[in-house]
């Protein structure tokens, strides 16, 4: 066979191979550029290309799929986390600075009802309250917001539910199912519920209480890169009880080989102890200027390796006040750091376009622990309990007035998207729990036990933080008190 025939055969084979790759990509609704097509063949990337969530496959789309070349700087090998570029977006809430009117509260409640209703509607198949009395069916399903809750003299339990069309009285009697009768005490004012029952004598007698909750179909997501993240909160820098040596040990850990894969550090509020948070706080402060508290915080965080992205949000001790949603801390000395991003409270980070980490400091948890009998006893000792209640209701602050919520046209305290990780602080105790493939993290503190906590009988967990491998979803708590560095 002559040289020209061989070339012709090779070209035919290449064309056929190209055609098959293009057809397979088209079948998966993907378009490929000529240059990208050559790279896919050259570097055997087809299987990986089929898995990525992109419609146009060009050279940029392929960069994240290539195995990184490990570079040596002097005698030092780069940390593994430095070798992977993963898409990262911080989703902050938009907070409008304006005078609020009565109409803003109406819009806020209507928005809350509508958003939660959309989560419930497939499971409840509701009828509007105004049409319940017109129906010939005894069995009814409805969705409503709790406007009142009470217990009658004979022990029956009543809630008033309202939707945009009207108000109706719903009852659980002593003869009701035990799970319904018991759950009644955990219902909060202003939360949006689904109800199934039967209508008689102007009452809906409840057979089932349905919350929006996390769908049972929720799947566990992972990142296709060997990277991890770390979660902390409640540093309370400036407090006489701030455990500086323990925090320096944490910084040392982040600089060690044990943190080889750490790419993100999430801090869920209360970075400083603040000024004037409670009566006579000045006596409990080692740094009595709020600005110097943030300057010292920035100095400590500057010791964290620059390849680790630091995501911070405020808590109730931070300078932005307690109104929720809270503004980011970007107007503090922390803005000097090159590897920091500022989140609102709440906020969410989206990694690799699909993996969602939801952060909320946890200011409403005190109210939930106080008002929900089912978690009243153990809520501070097991901080995942109030976090579970938030996920079940898909709302950070179900009861208006339990926290200083700023009413907006859209209720930003609704959890409209299911997170993969839900991270909070505030309670100064540690939790690491899985709930329907959502990893719940409460990240403890770096503040010792305060006089107030002693009075309340609260025992904090200082120096314990969560570490999560995003590729395997392995998670663990690391206790700095137990390790030597």
Protein Blocks (a to p, Z undefined) as FASTA:
>chain_A
ZZklmmmmmmmmmmmmmmmmmmmmmmnopacdfklmmmmmmnopmlmmmmpccfbdcfkl
mmmmpccddddehjbccdfklmpccdddddddddddddddfklmmmmmmmmmmmmmmmmm
mmnopadfklmmmpmbfbdcdddddfbdcddfkopacdddddfkbccdddddfkbcfklm
mmmmmpcehiacddddddeehiacdfbdcdfbjcfkbccddddbdcdddddehklgoiak
bcfklmmmmmmmmmmmklmmpmbdcdeejkbgbehkbghklmmpcblcfklmmmmmmmmm
mmpcfklccdddddfkbmnojadcdddfklcfklmpmkbccddddddddeehlaccdddf
hlmmmmmmmmmmklmmmmmmmmmlmmmmmmmnopablpghjaccdddfbdckbcfbccfb
dcdehkopacdddeehiacddehjaddcdfklmmnopacdehiacdddfklopacdddfk
lpcZZ
